Amino acid sequence: MEFATICRALGARVTLLERGNRLMSMMDSEISGSMEKLFREWGLTVSFGSTVEKVVQNNKDGLEIVLSTGDTLLADTLLFAGGRVPNTQGLGFEAAGVDLDSRGRVVVDKTFRTSVKGIYAAGDVLGPTLASIAMEQGRIAICNAFGIPFEGIVDPSPVSAIYSMPEISGAGLTEEQCRESGLDYGVGRADLALTPRGAIAGRGGLLKLIFLKSDRKLVGVHCIGDIASEIVGIGQMIIRCGGTIGTISNMSMNTPTYSYAYKYAAFDGLRQMLSSDKKAAA
């Protein structure tokens, strides 16, 4: 995503091929849908259910790219992004007796100790993740390996960020995960363009809060827009501390800032829930 938006900003024509049926399957579908809409508005071609079958060098037209759909593209440059895999090959884990799972990831317990006494693991050998998460894993592993007293755990709220233009970031549960788990949840949304900072910048985006209807506890926060990776940090902290959308609605935010969107989203979530309750009681 980052490369596609950078190339687009530099004026290049971009065709994006995706084997699946939507962009960024690890993100909330509404947020990834917003990015797809922006791509199409900017003139990027997005093709789902397709991948590259063959590439032929053509001296006249550059590269001739044959797709799995049977279509052919002519391009100057091709970037193939095959995803990320655990960085465990050639490290001698098998010889040491360290257990790996079916995807080549090192198996560890809650202290990050492997199946072999005295060997601890953290970071990309457990699975590709953010550097900030890997650092926390390493801190816990080191403390346990050397018997250093340690209290706490790696943040259990999944967090991710895509540093594209605009940025996309999320922490906690997506709507899809809530539905799969059978949770009764509500959603509050805020258009970043309606915040004072967004109005000044002349750009919008979406902040989305997901909460449980039973106790209004925040379980997910997702954002697309300027500095989304930083905006999501507020929601991640509220999730970690067991806060609710009521907690957010009672907070005072600096203005003009994008963070003020949290209040708008919390108010929207409360209105949606109250409206639903009134309809149910009628």
C-alpha positions as CSV (number, residue, x, y, z in Angstrom):
1,M,0.0,0.0,0.0
2,E,2.8,2.4,0.9
3,F,4.6,1.9,-2.4
4,A,1.4,2.3,-4.4
5,T,0.4,5.6,-2.8
6,I,4.0,7.0,-3.1
7,C,4.1,6.1,-6.8
8,R,0.7,7.7,-7.3
9,A,1.9,10.9,-5.5
10,L,4.9,11.1,-7.8
11,G,2.5,11.0,-10.8
12,A,3.0,7.4,-11.9
13,R,0.1,5.3,-13.3
14,V,-0.5,2.4,-10.9
15,T,-2.3,-0.9,-11.3
16,L,-2.7,-2.9,-8.1
17,L,-3.4,-6.6,-8.3
18,E,-4.8,-8.4,-5.2
19,R,-5.4,-12.2,-5.0
20,G,-8.2,-11.8,-2.5
21,N,-11.5,-9.9,-2.6
22,R,-10.4,-6.7,-0.7
23,L,-7.4,-4.7,0.2
24,M,-5.5,-5.2,3.5
25,S,-7.5,-8.2,4.8
26,M,-5.9,-7.8,8.3
27,M,-7.6,-4.4,8.7
28,D,-11.2,-3.6,9.5
29,S,-13.1,-4.0,6.2
30,E,-14.8,-0.6,6.4
31,I,-11.3,1.1,6.7
32,S,-9.8,-0.9,3.8
33,G,-12.9,-0.1,1.8
34,S,-12.3,3.6,2.4
35,M,-8.7,3.2,1.0
36,E,-10.0,1.3,-2.1
37,K,-12.4,4.1,-2.7
38,L,-9.6,6.7,-2.5
39,F,-7.5,4.6,-4.8
40,R,-10.2,4.6,-7.5
41,E,-10.9,8.3,-7.0
42,W,-7.1,9.0,-7.6
43,G,-7.1,7.0,-10.8
44,L,-5.4,3.9,-9.5
45,T,-6.6,0.6,-11.1
46,V,-7.5,-2.0,-8.5
47,S,-8.1,-5.6,-9.6
48,F,-9.2,-8.3,-7.2
49,G,-9.0,-12.0,-7.7
50,S,-6.0,-11.8,-9.9
51,T,-2.2,-12.3,-9.8
52,V,0.7,-12.4,-12.1
53,E,1.2,-15.6,-14.1
54,K,4.0,-14.6,-16.4
55,V,6.3,-11.7,-17.2
56,V,8.0,-11.2,-20.5
57,Q,10.6,-8.5,-21.4
58,N,9.4,-6.6,-24.4
59,N,12.0,-4.2,-25.8
60,K,9.4,-2.0,-27.3
61,D,6.8,-1.7,-24.5
62,G,8.8,-2.7,-21.4
63,L,7.2,-5.5,-19.5
64,E,4.4,-7.7,-20.8
65,I,2.5,-9.0,-17.8
66,V,0.1,-11.9,-18.2
67,L,-2.5,-12.2,-15.4
68,S,-4.3,-15.2,-13.9
69,T,-7.5,-13.8,-15.4
70,G,-6.0,-14.0,-18.9
71,D,-5.7,-10.3,-19.3
72,T,-2.3,-8.7,-20.3
73,L,-0.8,-5.5,-19.0
74,L,2.1,-3.4,-20.4
75,A,4.2,-1.8,-17.7
76,D,7.6,-0.1,-17.1
77,T,8.1,-1.6,-13.7
78,L,6.6,-4.5,-11.7
79,L,6.8,-4.8,-7.9
80,F,5.8,-8.2,-6.5
81,A,5.0,-8.2,-2.8
82,G,4.7,-11.8,-1.5
83,G,4.0,-11.0,2.1
84,R,6.2,-11.7,5.2
85,V,7.3,-15.0,6.7
86,P,9.0,-15.8,10.0
87,N,12.8,-15.2,9.9
88,T,13.8,-18.7,11.1
89,Q,15.6,-20.3,8.1
90,G,19.2,-21.1,8.6
91,L,19.3,-20.3,12.3
92,G,19.9,-23.9,13.4
93,F,16.7,-24.3,15.5
94,E,16.1,-27.8,14.3
95,A,19.6,-28.9,15.3
96,A,19.1,-27.2,18.7
97,G,15.8,-29.0,19.2
98,V,13.7,-25.8,19.3
99,D,10.1,-26.5,18.2
100,L,8.6,-24.7,15.2
101,D,5.0,-24.7,14.2
102,S,3.6,-25.5,10.8
103,R,4.3,-22.0,9.5
104,G,7.9,-22.0,10.7
105,R,7.4,-19.9,13.7
106,V,9.3,-20.6,17.0
107,V,6.9,-21.9,19.7
108,V,7.3,-20.1,23.0
109,D,5.4,-19.9,26.3
110,K,4.2,-16.8,28.1
111,T,7.8,-16.0,29.3
112,F,9.0,-16.4,25.7
113,R,11.0,-19.5,26.5
114,T,11.3,-22.0,23.7
115,S,10.9,-25.8,24.0
116,V,14.7,-25.9,25.0
117,K,15.7,-24.8,28.4
118,G,17.8,-21.7,28.3
119,I,16.8,-20.6,24.9
120,Y,14.3,-17.7,24.6
121,A,13.0,-16.0,21.4
122,A,11.3,-12.8,20.4
123,G,10.6,-10.7,17.3
124,D,10.3,-11.9,13.7
125,V,11.2,-15.5,14.6
126,L,7.8,-15.7,16.3
127,G,6.0,-14.0,13.3
128,P,6.4,-10.7,11.5
129,T,5.1,-7.9,13.7
130,L,5.7,-4.3,14.6
131,A,9.1,-3.3,16.0
132,S,7.5,-1.9,19.1
133,I,5.8,-5.2,19.9
134,A,9.1,-7.1,19.2
135,M,10.9,-4.8,21.6
136,E,8.4,-5.6,24.4
137,Q,8.7,-9.3,23.7
138,G,12.5,-9.0,23.9
139,R,12.3,-7.1,27.2
140,I,10.2,-9.8,28.8
141,A,12.4,-12.6,27.3
142,I,15.6,-11.0,28.6
143,C,14.1,-10.5,32.1
144,N,13.0,-14.1,32.3
145,A,16.2,-15.5,30.9
146,F,18.4,-13.7,33.5
147,G,16.0,-13.9,36.4
148,I,15.2,-10.2,36.5
149,P,12.0,-9.4,38.4
150,F,9.4,-8.3,35.8
151,E,5.7,-7.4,36.1
152,G,3.5,-7.1,33.1
153,I,2.7,-8.6,29.7
154,V,3.0,-7.7,26.0
155,D,0.0,-5.6,25.2
156,P,-2.8,-8.1,24.3
157,S,-4.5,-5.6,22.0
158,P,-3.5,-6.4,18.4
159,V,-2.2,-3.2,16.8
160,S,-1.1,-2.6,13.2
161,A,-0.3,0.4,11.0
162,I,0.2,1.0,7.3
163,Y,2.3,4.1,6.6
164,S,0.6,5.0,3.3
165,M,-0.9,8.3,2.2
166,P,-3.2,8.5,4.0
167,E,-2.1,6.3,6.9
168,I,-4.2,3.4,8.1
169,S,-4.0,1.9,11.6
170,G,-6.0,-0.2,14.0
171,A,-6.0,-1.8,17.5
172,G,-8.2,-4.4,19.1
173,L,-11.1,-6.1,17.4
174,T,-12.5,-5.5,14.0
175,E,-16.2,-5.7,13.2
176,E,-15.5,-9.0,11.4
177,Q,-13.9,-10.4,14.5
178,C,-16.8,-9.2,16.7
179,R,-19.4,-10.9,14.4
180,E,-17.4,-14.1,14.2
181,S,-17.3,-14.2,18.1
182,G,-21.0,-13.5,18.4
183,L,-20.5,-10.3,20.3
184,D,-23.3,-7.7,20.7
185,Y,-21.4,-4.6,19.7
186,G,-21.9,-1.0,18.7
187,V,-20.0,1.4,16.4
188,G,-19.3,5.1,16.7
189,R,-17.8,7.0,13.7
190,A,-16.3,10.4,13.2
191,D,-15.3,12.1,9.9
192,L,-11.9,13.7,10.5
193,A,-12.8,16.5,8.1
194,L,-15.4,17.7,10.6
195,T,-12.8,18.2,13.4
196,P,-11.3,21.6,13.6
197,R,-7.8,20.2,12.7
198,G,-9.3,18.4,9.6
199,A,-11.1,21.6,8.5
200,I,-7.8,23.6,8.8
201,A,-5.8,20.9,6.9
202,G,-8.6,20.4,4.3
203,R,-8.4,16.7,4.6
204,G,-10.7,14.1,6.0
205,G,-10.7,10.4,7.0
206,L,-12.5,8.1,9.4
207,L,-12.1,7.3,13.1
208,K,-14.1,4.2,14.1
209,L,-14.8,3.0,17.6
210,I,-16.1,-0.5,18.4
211,F,-17.6,-1.2,21.8
212,L,-19.7,-3.8,23.6
213,K,-23.3,-2.8,24.1
214,S,-23.5,-4.6,27.5
215,D,-21.0,-2.4,29.3
216,R,-19.9,0.1,26.6
217,K,-16.3,-1.1,26.9
218,L,-14.1,-0.2,24.0
219,V,-12.8,-3.2,22.2
220,G,-11.6,-1.8,18.9
221,V,-10.3,1.4,17.3
222,H,-9.6,1.9,13.6
223,C,-8.6,5.0,11.6
224,I,-7.7,6.1,8.1
225,G,-6.3,9.7,7.7
226,D,-3.4,11.9,8.5
227,I,-1.3,10.6,11.4
228,A,-3.7,7.6,11.9
229,S,-0.9,5.6,13.4
230,E,-0.7,8.2,16.2
231,I,-4.4,8.8,16.6
232,V,-5.0,5.1,17.3
233,G,-2.7,5.1,20.2
234,I,-5.3,6.9,22.4
235,G,-7.9,4.2,21.7
236,Q,-5.3,1.5,22.3
237,M,-4.6,2.8,25.7
238,I,-8.3,3.0,26.6
239,I,-8.8,-0.6,25.5
240,R,-5.8,-1.7,27.6
241,C,-7.1,0.1,30.6
242,G,-10.7,-1.3,30.2
243,G,-12.2,2.1,29.4
244,T,-15.5,2.7,27.8
245,I,-16.9,5.2,25.2
246,G,-18.3,7.0,28.2
247,T,-14.7,7.4,29.3
248,I,-14.0,9.1,26.0
249,S,-17.1,11.3,25.9
250,N,-16.1,12.7,29.3
251,M,-12.5,13.5,28.3
252,S,-11.3,17.0,27.3
253,M,-9.3,17.0,24.1
254,N,-7.0,19.7,22.8
255,T,-8.5,21.6,19.9
256,P,-7.7,22.0,17.0
257,T,-6.4,18.4,16.9
258,Y,-7.5,15.2,15.2
259,S,-7.8,13.5,18.6
260,Y,-11.0,15.5,19.1
261,A,-12.6,13.0,16.7
262,Y,-12.7,10.6,19.6
263,K,-15.4,12.7,21.3
264,Y,-17.4,12.9,18.0
265,A,-17.1,9.1,17.5
266,A,-18.1,8.4,21.1
267,F,-21.1,10.7,20.9
268,D,-22.1,9.0,17.6
269,G,-21.8,5.6,19.2
270,L,-24.0,6.6,22.2
271,R,-26.6,8.1,19.9
272,Q,-26.7,5.0,17.8
273,M,-27.1,2.8,20.9
274,L,-29.9,5.0,22.4
275,S,-31.7,5.1,19.1
276,S,-31.5,1.3,18.9
277,D,-32.8,1.0,22.5
278,K,-35.8,3.2,21.7
279,K,-36.7,1.2,18.6
280,A,-36.5,-2.0,20.6
281,A,-38.7,-0.6,23.4
282,A,-41.4,0.7,20.9
